[in-house]
Amino acid sequence: EIIQHNIELHPEAFPRLLQSGDPKVRKTCAQLLGRMCPDAFAPHLLHALAAEKTDFVRPSILLALGNARHAEGVREALQAFVIPEGDEKQAKEQQLALQKALSSLSSLEKPALPLAGACKGKILYLSCPNARVTALEMQELGFSPSAPDHPRGYLSLQGVPSLERLFETRTFFDAGFFFGKFDSLPSAVEAVSSHKLVGEVESLYGRSDLTYRVETICDYEPLGQKERKATAEAIAVNLGTSSRLQNSPSAYSLEIRLIISQKYVYVLLVPACGELDARFTYRAQAISASIHPAVAASCVYFCKSYLKENAHVLDCFCGSGTMLFERARYPYRSLTGTDISHPALKAARANERLARTGAHFLIKNAVTPFEKRYDEVICNMPFGLRVSSHGENRRLYMDFLDNLARTLAPGGTAFLFTHEKKLIAGLLKNKYRLLERKTFAAGGLYPSMFIVQRISDN
């Protein structure tokens, strides 16, 4: 408040501070203006950047200009800015600051989309909650997928006519164009930093002046933040000096994804498809424990041979309604969602206004009796690692399964999705018959879908 007051009283003082003989004063002044009023002082910051002779001051000026999102000419000036030759470490810091500033200025733009014929002749890798389930759905749609040896959880596909056609498949997270596989992470980073990648981007988009982000993951063990950051910075510095590609982690058209398997490092170019991917447009709102819609779609597709056309369907841990909306892709008589959370029901009702399934959402505890019986109960149950605790879930699961026996209509089927696999498997014994079970990848966990019926009904 004091600084803001002084800026309003003495606006002429701050341009003078940007020209101070003390580099620390210039640096601090740029930081303050960037946080408080970057648009108003953008011309002075641009002048200061052009005049600055000290390497360690420039990153603060660049970052301040990155916040001037409504000032004319700033983005063009930064795109044309050339970092002066000097100390390699200082140059790297300036390059990263420049890229971050450009990323901030690009965040309001829509991501660029691949060309209409981008898929022609390309190999796509699909990231899947369960690759076998996705393969079955794709075969049903007329595709011919194959499962590569690595990385885990991916499916490869060639000969897709378009991305729009690809998104007829609901059971995958995203898709990336295969760039190559390499013997080590350093060799992958070197290849990604080359003209070959720029050429591949141009073949997909018809241009190379795009924003991108780098994501490095390991398919067999956790990867440290330090290693991910170092990989992203190395690629950003190399591409920043040899191409028109701009590192923009917060708003990007393309993700450069490096997947480290036990044998190879795979590199994918994953487009931010935005409006091309209209699979889950009903999902306007979500809550913290919401299931990813691709996971819900995979679960329901796995269960589809057990679904009944005239079923009265209940989701008694409905959250924002995602599992129920994916169930609505198949014939049903009625859909009912219940939850004890008011925010969850508010989100579910907002999503229903877009989904238009006819689902009704009510506040209700899953362990107390329901007024009617249902042919199907499908739900994403609370996980001990995400919601509540393992001990609390044990009591909840026991009470819920007792109530489930009263809730299912004769011959009814329950589809129970949970990471508490050992717990629920033990509680199902003697009361329920396990018809089938399958594991899915969901947010770093591997929960399972249990398909069960009451033993007394068989």
N, C-alpha and C positions, 0 to 999 in steps of 0.2 A: 504493500500500500504506500509505503514511503517513496519507493522508487517510482511508482506510477504517478504519484503526486508531483514528484520533481520533473518527470518527463512532460507532464501537462503544463507546469509552471515555466520550465526552462527547456523547451524542445531544441533550441539552438545549441545547447551545451553538449548534446550527445554526438552530433557529427564531429565536434571538436575532439571529443574523447576517442572517437574512432581514428583520429589522426595524432593521438598522443605519442610522445617520444618513448613511452614505456610500453613494450609489447604486451605485458601482462594486463595493462589497462585496456589496450585495444581488444585483447581477447575477451576480457570480462564484459566490456561494453557490448561487444557483438553477441555474447551469450544472453545478456539481459534483453537487448532489443529483439533477439530472435524469439524469446519466450513471451514478451509482453506486447510488442507492437511491430512485428516484422513488416507488415504491409506498408505502414506509414513511412518507415525508414528504409524501405527497399532500395531507393536510388542511392542513398548514402552508403548502404552496405555494399552495393555493386561497385561504387567508387572506391570504397575501402579495399575490396577484394583486388581490384585492378592495381591499386597502389601498394599493396602489402608485400614486404620483402622478407618477412620472417616466416619460416615454414610452419612452426607450431601454432601460429595465429590463424592461418588460413582455414583449418577444419572448422573452427568456431564460426567464422564468417559464412562458410559454405552451408553449415547446418542451420544458421539463422535465416539464410535466404531460402532454404528448403521449407521454412514455415510461412514464407510470404506467398501464400497460395492464391491471393486475389490481386496481386500487383502485376501490372503489365510488363512483359519483356523479361521477367526473371528467368523463366524456364529456358527461353532461347539463349539468354546470356550464359547460363550454366552449361547448356549443351555445347556452346562454342568455346567454353573456357578450357585452356590447356594448362596443366599443372607444370610449373617451371622445373627444370632439371635441378637435382640436388640430392640430398641424402636419401638413400633407398627406403629406409624405414619411414621417414617423414613423408616421402612421396606416396607410400602405400596408405598411410593414414589420411592423406588428402584425397586420394582416389576413392577410398571407402566413404569419406564424408561427402564427396561430390555425388557418388552413386546414391547414398541415402537421401540427400537433398532432392535429387531428381526423382527418386522413388516417391517421396512425399508429395512432390508437385504433380505426379502422375496418378495419384490415388483416386481422383475423381473421374478418370477416364474409363470407359468400358474396355475390357481386354480385347485385343485383336483376335480374330478367329481364323483357323486354318482355311486354306483355299478349298473350294467345293470338291476338287479332285485329289485332295491331299492323301487320301487313304490308298490310292491306286498303287499297287505293287509294294506297299509297305507292310511290315510286320507290326502288329499291335500286341502289347502285353496288357492284360486286364488284371487289376488288383481286385481280389474276390474275398468275401467272407468265407466261402467254401468253393474251391475251384471245381470240384466235381458237380456240385449243384448247378453252378453257372454253365458248365459244359453241357449238362442235360437240357437246360433251358435254351441254350444257343442251338443245339442240335434240333430241338423242336421248332425253332425259328428258321431253320434251313442253313445255319452256319456249320463250319467244320473246324472246331477248335482243337488244339492239342495242348497237353500239359508239358511245359519244358521241365528239364531236370531241376533247374533253379531259375529264379528264386522261389522260395516257398510262398504259396498263396497266390501265385499268378497263373494265368492261362494265356497261351499265345494264339494268335488268330491272323490269318492272311486272306486277302481277297475281299475285304469289306468294301462295299461300294461307296459308303459315306458314313460320316459320324452320326448323322440323323438315323440312318438304318441301324447303326450299332446300338443306339440308345433305345431301341425297342426291347433290348435286354435290360431287365431291372435288377438282376442279382449280382452286380459288381459295383465297386466303389468308383474307380476311374480307369482311364485307358491311356497308355503312353506309346508313342512311336519308338520302336527299338532302334537305338543308335549304335550299340556295340557291346561286346563283353571283353573284359581285360583281366590280365593275370594278377594285377595289384591295384590298390587305390592310387598310388602315384601315377601309374601309367594311364589310369582312367582320367585323372585330373588333367594330365598332359593332353590327352585326346580331346577332352571337353574344351580345353583352352585353345584349340587349333582352328584353322580356317575350315577344316572339314565340318565342324559343328555349325559354323556360320552358314556354310553352303547348304547343310541339311535344313536349317531354319528357313532359309530363303526358298527351298523347294516346297516347304510346308505352308509358308505364309505369303510367298511372293515378295518378301521384304525382310530386312534384318534389323531395322531400327525398333526393336521390341524390348519390352520390360520382361525380366525373368527373375526367378528365385532358385536357389540351390537347396535341395533336400538330400541328406545322406542318411541312409538307414542300414541296419544290419538284420538279416533275416534269421539269425541263429542266436544272437545275444544282444543285450542293450549296448548302444553306442553312446559314448560320453559326449556331453555338450561341447567340451573343449575340442574334440576331434571334428565334430560336425562344423563348428564355427571356423576352425582352421581350414577345412576343405572349402567351405563357401567363400572365405576371404581370398584364398589362393586363386580360385576360379574367377572371382569378381575382379581381382587386380589384373589378371591376364587378359580377360575379355574386355575389360575397360580400356586397356591400352591398344588392343588389336582389332576391335570391332565396334559397331554401333549399338550392340546389345547393352542394356542398362540393368544393373542389379537393382531390383525393386521388391523386396520381400513382402511389403504390405499391399502392393497392387501390381499384379503381373499378368502377362499373357501366356507365359510358358514356365513350367517347372522343369528344371534339369534335375532328374532324380538318379542318384547313385545308390544301387542296392548291393550291399556286400554279402555275398554268400560264402560258404566255406571253401569254394573252389575259384569262383570268378567274381568280378565286380561288373554288374550290369548297369548300363546307362540308358535311361528312357527320357524322351522329350514328351512331357505330359501337358497338353494344352488346357488352359482354363476355359472350358467350353461354355460356361454361362448359359445363355439363352438356347444353345443347341441341346442342352440336357434338360428336357422338360419332364423328366420322369416323376419328380417329387414336388411339383409346384404347389401341392396342397399344404406343404409344410411351412406355413408362414411363421409359426411360433414353436418353440421347444423349451424344455426345462433341462436342468443339469443332468438328470439321469435318463434323458430320452435315448431310445435306441436309434441307431443310424438307420435311415429308411432302406438302404441297400441290404443291411443285415435282416431287417424285418421282411423284406421281399424274399430274401433267400430262405428264411425260416418257413414262410408260408408256401413257397414253391416246393420245398422239401415235404411239407405236410399235405400237399394238394390231393394226393390219392385217398386221403382219409376225410376230406371235406365233403359236406352234404349240401346238395343244392337248395334244400328247403330249411336249412339250419337256422335256429335262433342262436345267435353267437354272443358270448359275453367275454369281455376283457375286464377283469376286476382289479387290475393294476395298470390302468389304461394310460397314465401319464398324459402326454400330449396327443395320444390317439394313433400313433404311427402303426403299431401292429394291427389295429383294427382296420385302418384305412387300406393296408396291404391285403388284409383278408377280404376286403370289399372288391378286390379285383376278380374274385370268383363268385359264383352264384350264392345267394343267401336269402333268408326271409327277413331277418331283423338283426340289427347290430346295437349292442348296449355296452357302454364303457362306464366303469365306476372307479373312483379313487378317493382317498381321504384328503387330498391336497386341493385347495381352492385354486391356486395358481395353475396347477396341472389341468384342471377341468376348464379353466378359462382359456388356456392354450388349445386344448382339444376342441372346444367349441369354435374358436377362431379358425382352426384348420378345417373343421367340418363345413364352414361357410364356403370354403374353396373346394373341398372334396365332393360335397353334395352326395353323400352316401345314404343319408337318412338316419345316421347313427344318433343315438340319444346318450347324453353324458350326465351322470348323476353322482352326487357325493355319497359314498357308501364304504363301509369297512369290509374288506374281503373275507374276514373271519366270522362275520355274523350272518344269519340265515337270509337268503334271498326269497322274495315273494313268489318267484316262479322258477322253473327248471329250464336248463338250456341244453341244446344238442351239442354245442361246442363251447369249451372254455379255452381261450387262447390268451396268453399273457407273458409279458416280460417281467419276471419276478425280481424283487429287490436282491441286489448282490451284496454280500458281506464286505467286499472291498470298495464298494461305491456308495451304498446306501445302508444306513444303520451299521450293525456289527454282526459278526458270525453268531455270537451268543444270542442276540436279540432275534436274529433270523431263524434260529432253531425253534424257538417258541412260536414265531409267526408261521413257519412252514408246517409245524405240527397242527396248529389250529386251522390253518387254511386247508390242509388236506382232509381234515375231518369235515370241514364245511363243504369242500368240493364234492364229497360223496353225496351230500344232500342236494347239491346244486345241479349236478349232471342229470339229465333225463335218462331213462333206460336206454342203453345202447349208445350213450353219449361218449364223446372223446375229449380229452384234455390235452392241450399243447402247451407245455410248460418250459420256458426258456430261462436258464439260470446258470450262474457260475458256481453256485453251491452244489456242485455235482455229487460229491460224496454224501453230503447231507440228505439231499432229496432222494438219491438212490436207496439209501437206508430206510427212509420214511415210507417209500412207496411199497416196500415189501409187505406181503400178506393182504394188502387192501387193493392194490392196483396191479394190472398187468402191463408191463412195458412192451409196447408194440414195436417201437423203433426209437433210435437215438442218433443224433449227429452233432458234431462240434463245429463251431463257427468262430472266425476271428472278429473281435469287436473291441476296438479301442485299446489294443494291447493285451486284452484278455482273450480267453478261449472258452466261452460258455457253451452249453449244449442245449439242444431242443429235445425234450422228452415227450414222446407221444404215448399216452396211457389211457386205459379204460378200467373201470371198476371190475374187480374179479367177479363180483356177484352178477354182473351183466353178461358174462360169457359162459 
